[in-house]
Amino acid sequence: MKKYLFPISVSLVLGVFMAYFIIRQYENMPALAVSSEAETLYYIQRGVYSDMDSMKDGMKDFTHYIYNVEDNSYYTYIGITTSKDNALKIQNYYKSLGYDTFLKDKITDNGEFTDVLRQYDELLSKTDDSESIKVICNQILAKYEELVK
């Protein structure tokens, strides 16, 4: 019995240390939405700001925008879509106005919002008119504020 005590003790200690290191690897990974309704959305990011005042000052040209606070930074978004083609269309629209944008994809499981977003995407995919793109983007952001925030 004594000859098994040492190997069992060492195995338990090694098991605890291995579990600790494996779990630590997953602490910094972003969480994924796990749902049958999970879907990738494309966010058109305008900028990143260090505080609320600089964000408001930098976004004063936009009537509608949304923002998220991540790592003490304010990330602003001026468009959301379910289609990469529509995301590129929105990016080109803002580029024609002189604004640099970045495309970010995120996973969401808010089925109510994605259903509404798909309806707006249908309209967006059928138009190339700048004013229509602007109106559709503003409507999407307003619905996001209503249904998600």
Phi and psi restraints in degrees (value plus and minus 20) as a CYANA .aco file:
   2 LYS   PHI     -86.3   -46.3
   2 LYS   PSI     -52.2   -12.2
   3 LYS   PHI     -90.6   -50.6
   3 LYS   PSI     -37.9     2.1
   4 TYR   PHI    -112.4   -72.4
   4 TYR   PSI     -36.7     3.3
   5 LEU   PHI     -84.0   -44.0
   5 LEU   PSI     -65.1   -25.1
   6 PHE   PHI     -85.6   -45.6
   6 PHE   PSI     -69.6   -29.6
   7 PRO   PHI     -82.1   -42.1
   7 PRO   PSI     -56.1   -16.1
   8 ILE   PHI     -87.6   -47.6
   8 ILE   PSI     -62.0   -22.0
   9 SER   PHI     -82.4   -42.4
   9 SER   PSI     -65.6   -25.6
  10 VAL   PHI     -83.3   -43.3
  10 VAL   PSI     -61.0   -21.0
  11 SER   PHI     -82.7   -42.7
  11 SER   PSI     -62.3   -22.3
  12 LEU   PHI     -85.3   -45.3
  12 LEU   PSI     -63.8   -23.8
  13 VAL   PHI     -83.9   -43.9
  13 VAL   PSI     -65.5   -25.5
  14 LEU   PHI     -82.8   -42.8
  14 LEU   PSI     -59.2   -19.2
  15 GLY   PHI     -82.3   -42.3
  15 GLY   PSI     -61.6   -21.6
  16 VAL   PHI     -85.0   -45.0
  16 VAL   PSI     -65.6   -25.6
  17 PHE   PHI     -83.7   -43.7
  17 PHE   PSI     -62.0   -22.0
  18 MET   PHI     -83.8   -43.8
  18 MET   PSI     -63.7   -23.7
  19 ALA   PHI     -82.1   -42.1
  19 ALA   PSI     -61.1   -21.1
  20 TYR   PHI     -79.6   -39.6
  20 TYR   PSI     -68.3   -28.3
  21 PHE   PHI     -88.3   -48.3
  21 PHE   PSI     -56.3   -16.3
  22 ILE   PHI     -87.8   -47.8
  22 ILE   PSI     -63.9   -23.9
  23 ILE   PHI     -85.2   -45.2
  23 ILE   PSI     -57.3   -17.3
  24 ARG   PHI     -82.4   -42.4
  24 ARG   PSI     -50.5   -10.5
  25 GLN   PHI     -84.7   -44.7
  25 GLN   PSI     -50.4   -10.4
  26 TYR   PHI    -111.3   -71.3
  26 TYR   PSI     -26.9    13.1
  27 GLU   PHI     -86.4   -46.4
  27 GLU   PSI     -55.1   -15.1
  28 ASN   PHI    -113.9   -73.9
  28 ASN   PSI     -20.2    19.8
  29 MET   PHI    -101.1   -61.1
  29 MET   PSI     122.7   162.7
  30 PRO   PHI     -88.0   -48.0
  30 PRO   PSI     125.6   165.6
  31 ALA   PHI     -96.6   -56.6
  31 ALA   PSI     122.8   162.8
  32 LEU   PHI    -127.9   -87.9
  32 LEU   PSI     121.4   161.4
  33 ALA   PHI     -93.0   -53.0
  33 ALA   PSI     106.6   146.6
  34 VAL   PHI    -133.0   -93.0
  34 VAL   PSI      82.1   122.1
  35 SER   PHI    -181.5  -141.5
  35 SER   PSI     136.7   176.7
  36 SER   PHI     -92.0   -52.0
  36 SER   PSI     -38.3     1.7
  37 GLU   PHI    -117.8   -77.8
  37 GLU   PSI     -14.9    25.1
  38 ALA   PHI     -83.0   -43.0
  38 ALA   PSI     115.8   155.8
  39 GLU   PHI    -166.5  -126.5
  39 GLU   PSI     128.4   168.4
  40 THR   PHI    -105.3   -65.3
  40 THR   PSI     108.0   148.0
  41 LEU   PHI    -133.1   -93.1
  41 LEU   PSI     128.1   168.1
  42 TYR   PHI    -124.8   -84.8
  42 TYR   PSI     100.8   140.8
  43 TYR   PHI    -124.2   -84.2
  43 TYR   PSI     113.8   153.8
  44 ILE   PHI    -116.0   -76.0
  44 ILE   PSI      88.7   128.7
  45 GLN   PHI    -110.7   -70.7
  45 GLN   PSI     112.0   152.0
  46 ARG   PHI    -109.8   -69.8
  46 ARG   PSI     -63.4   -23.4
  47 GLY   PHI    -191.7  -151.7
  47 GLY   PSI     158.1   198.1
  48 VAL   PHI    -148.7  -108.7
  48 VAL   PSI     111.0   151.0
  49 TYR   PHI    -145.8  -105.8
  49 TYR   PSI     132.1   172.1
  50 SER   PHI    -104.8   -64.8
  50 SER   PSI     -43.2    -3.2
  51 ASP   PHI    -169.3  -129.3
  51 ASP   PSI     148.6   188.6
  52 MET   PHI     -83.7   -43.7
  52 MET   PSI     -60.9   -20.9
  53 ASP   PHI     -84.9   -44.9
  53 ASP   PSI     -64.0   -24.0
  54 SER   PHI     -87.6   -47.6
  54 SER   PSI     -52.3   -12.3
  55 MET   PHI     -84.7   -44.7
  55 MET   PSI     -68.3   -28.3
  56 LYS   PHI     -81.6   -41.6
  56 LYS   PSI     -58.5   -18.5
  57 ASP   PHI     -87.9   -47.9
  57 ASP   PSI     -61.3   -21.3
  58 GLY   PHI     -92.1   -52.1
  58 GLY   PSI     -42.9    -2.9
  59 MET   PHI    -126.4   -86.4
  59 MET   PSI      -4.4    35.6
  60 LYS   PHI     -86.2   -46.2
  60 LYS   PSI     -38.4     1.6
  61 ASP   PHI     -98.3   -58.3
  61 ASP   PSI     -31.1     8.9
  62 PHE   PHI    -129.0   -89.0
  62 PHE   PSI     110.6   150.6
  63 THR   PHI     -96.5   -56.5
  63 THR   PSI     -55.5   -15.5
  64 HIS   PHI    -147.8  -107.8
  64 HIS   PSI     113.7   153.7
  65 TYR   PHI    -181.0  -141.0
  65 TYR   PSI     141.4   181.4
  66 ILE   PHI    -144.2  -104.2
  66 ILE   PSI     141.7   181.7
  67 TYR   PHI    -165.4  -125.4
  67 TYR   PSI     134.8   174.8
  68 ASN   PHI    -147.5  -107.5
  68 ASN   PSI     123.6   163.6
  69 VAL   PHI    -120.6   -80.6
  69 VAL   PSI      97.4   137.4
  70 GLU   PHI    -154.6  -114.6
  70 GLU   PSI     107.5   147.5
  71 ASP   PHI      33.6    73.6
  71 ASP   PSI      23.7    63.7
  72 ASN   PHI      41.2    81.2
  72 ASN   PSI       4.3    44.3
  73 SER   PHI    -144.4  -104.4
  73 SER   PSI     127.8   167.8
  74 TYR   PHI    -121.5   -81.5
  74 TYR   PSI      91.6   131.6
  75 TYR   PHI    -116.3   -76.3
  75 TYR   PSI     102.4   142.4
  76 THR   PHI    -126.0   -86.0
  76 THR   PSI     122.1   162.1
  77 TYR   PHI    -148.6  -108.6
  77 TYR   PSI     117.9   157.9
  78 ILE   PHI    -138.7   -98.7
  78 ILE   PSI     -11.7    28.3
  79 GLY   PHI    -187.4  -147.4
  79 GLY   PSI     129.4   169.4
  80 ILE   PHI    -161.1  -121.1
  80 ILE   PSI     120.0   160.0
  81 THR   PHI    -175.1  -135.1
  81 THR   PSI     142.5   182.5
  82 THR   PHI    -116.2   -76.2
  82 THR   PSI     -29.2    10.8
  83 SER   PHI    -134.7   -94.7
  83 SER   PSI     112.6   152.6
  84 LYS   PHI     -86.5   -46.5
  84 LYS   PSI     -54.3   -14.3
  85 ASP   PHI     -82.3   -42.3
  85 ASP   PSI     -62.9   -22.9
  86 ASN   PHI     -87.2   -47.2
  86 ASN   PSI     -55.2   -15.2
  87 ALA   PHI     -82.4   -42.4
  87 ALA   PSI     -62.2   -22.2
  88 LEU   PHI     -86.9   -46.9
  88 LEU   PSI     -55.3   -15.3
  89 LYS   PHI     -83.0   -43.0
  89 LYS   PSI     -64.2   -24.2
  90 ILE   PHI     -85.5   -45.5
  90 ILE   PSI     -62.3   -22.3
  91 GLN   PHI     -80.2   -40.2
  91 GLN   PSI     -63.7   -23.7
  92 ASN   PHI     -85.1   -45.1
  92 ASN   PSI     -56.2   -16.2
  93 TYR   PHI     -81.5   -41.5
  93 TYR   PSI     -69.0   -29.0
  94 TYR   PHI     -89.4   -49.4
  94 TYR   PSI     -51.4   -11.4
  95 LYS   PHI     -84.7   -44.7
  95 LYS   PSI     -57.6   -17.6
  96 SER   PHI     -86.6   -46.6
  96 SER   PSI     -42.6    -2.6
  97 LEU   PHI    -108.8   -68.8
  97 LEU   PSI     -24.3    15.7
  98 GLY   PHI      74.9   114.9
  98 GLY   PSI      -3.1    36.9
  99 TYR   PHI    -127.1   -87.1
  99 TYR   PSI     112.4   152.4
 100 ASP   PHI    -105.7   -65.7
 100 ASP   PSI     116.7   156.7
 101 THR   PHI    -153.7  -113.7
 101 THR   PSI     143.5   183.5
 102 PHE   PHI    -148.3  -108.3
 102 PHE   PSI     126.3   166.3
 103 LEU   PHI    -120.4   -80.4
 103 LEU   PSI     106.7   146.7
 104 LYS   PHI    -145.8  -105.8
 104 LYS   PSI     116.7   156.7
 105 ASP   PHI    -129.9   -89.9
 105 ASP   PSI     117.7   157.7
 106 LYS   PHI    -156.6  -116.6
 106 LYS   PSI     132.9   172.9
 107 ILE   PHI    -117.5   -77.5
 107 ILE   PSI     114.6   154.6
 108 THR   PHI    -152.9  -112.9
 108 THR   PSI     136.8   176.8
 109 ASP   PHI    -145.7  -105.7
 109 ASP   PSI       2.5    42.5
 110 ASN   PHI    -105.0   -65.0
 110 ASN   PSI      71.7   111.7
 111 GLY   PHI     -83.1   -43.1
 111 GLY   PSI     -55.9   -15.9
 112 GLU   PHI     -83.5   -43.5
 112 GLU   PSI     -64.7   -24.7
 113 PHE   PHI     -89.3   -49.3
 113 PHE   PSI     -61.5   -21.5
 114 THR   PHI     -86.4   -46.4
 114 THR   PSI     -51.2   -11.2
 115 ASP   PHI     -84.0   -44.0
 115 ASP   PSI     -65.5   -25.5
 116 VAL   PHI     -84.8   -44.8
 116 VAL   PSI     -61.3   -21.3
 117 LEU   PHI     -82.4   -42.4
 117 LEU   PSI     -58.3   -18.3
 118 ARG   PHI     -82.5   -42.5
 118 ARG   PSI     -56.8   -16.8
 119 GLN   PHI     -85.0   -45.0
 119 GLN   PSI     -62.9   -22.9
 120 TYR   PHI     -87.6   -47.6
 120 TYR   PSI     -53.9   -13.9
 121 ASP   PHI     -83.4   -43.4
 121 ASP   PSI     -55.1   -15.1
 122 GLU   PHI     -79.4   -39.4
 122 GLU   PSI     -67.0   -27.0
 123 LEU   PHI     -83.8   -43.8
 123 LEU   PSI     -63.4   -23.4
 124 LEU   PHI     -84.6   -44.6
 124 LEU   PSI     -57.4   -17.4
 125 SER   PHI     -90.0   -50.0
 125 SER   PSI     -40.5    -0.5
 126 LYS   PHI    -115.7   -75.7
 126 LYS   PSI     -18.4    21.6
 127 THR   PHI    -147.6  -107.6
 127 THR   PSI     131.4   171.4
 128 ASP   PHI    -145.0  -105.0
 128 ASP   PSI     -15.5    24.5
 129 ASP   PHI     -93.7   -53.7
 129 ASP   PSI     107.9   147.9
 130 SER   PHI     -79.9   -39.9
 130 SER   PSI     -63.5   -23.5
 131 GLU   PHI     -85.7   -45.7
 131 GLU   PSI     -58.1   -18.1
 132 SER   PHI     -85.5   -45.5
 132 SER   PSI     -61.1   -21.1
 133 ILE   PHI     -81.6   -41.6
 133 ILE   PSI     -62.9   -22.9
 134 LYS   PHI     -81.7   -41.7
 134 LYS   PSI     -66.6   -26.6
 135 VAL   PHI     -84.1   -44.1
 135 VAL   PSI     -64.2   -24.2
 136 ILE   PHI     -83.1   -43.1
 136 ILE   PSI     -64.1   -24.1
 137 CYS   PHI     -80.8   -40.8
 137 CYS   PSI     -62.9   -22.9
 138 ASN   PHI     -84.4   -44.4
 138 ASN   PSI     -59.2   -19.2
 139 GLN   PHI     -85.8   -45.8
 139 GLN   PSI     -61.1   -21.1
 140 ILE   PHI     -82.3   -42.3
 140 ILE   PSI     -65.0   -25.0
 141 LEU   PHI     -85.9   -45.9
 141 LEU   PSI     -56.4   -16.4
 142 ALA   PHI     -85.3   -45.3
 142 ALA   PSI     -60.6   -20.6
 143 LYS   PHI     -87.3   -47.3
 143 LYS   PSI     -55.4   -15.4
 144 TYR   PHI     -81.2   -41.2
 144 TYR   PSI     -67.0   -27.0
 145 GLU   PHI     -81.3   -41.3
 145 GLU   PSI     -56.4   -16.4
 146 GLU   PHI     -94.6   -54.6
 146 GLU   PSI     -64.2   -24.2
 147 LEU   PHI    -115.0   -75.0
 147 LEU   PSI     -46.1    -6.1
 148 VAL   PHI    -126.4   -86.4
 148 VAL   PSI     -69.6   -29.6
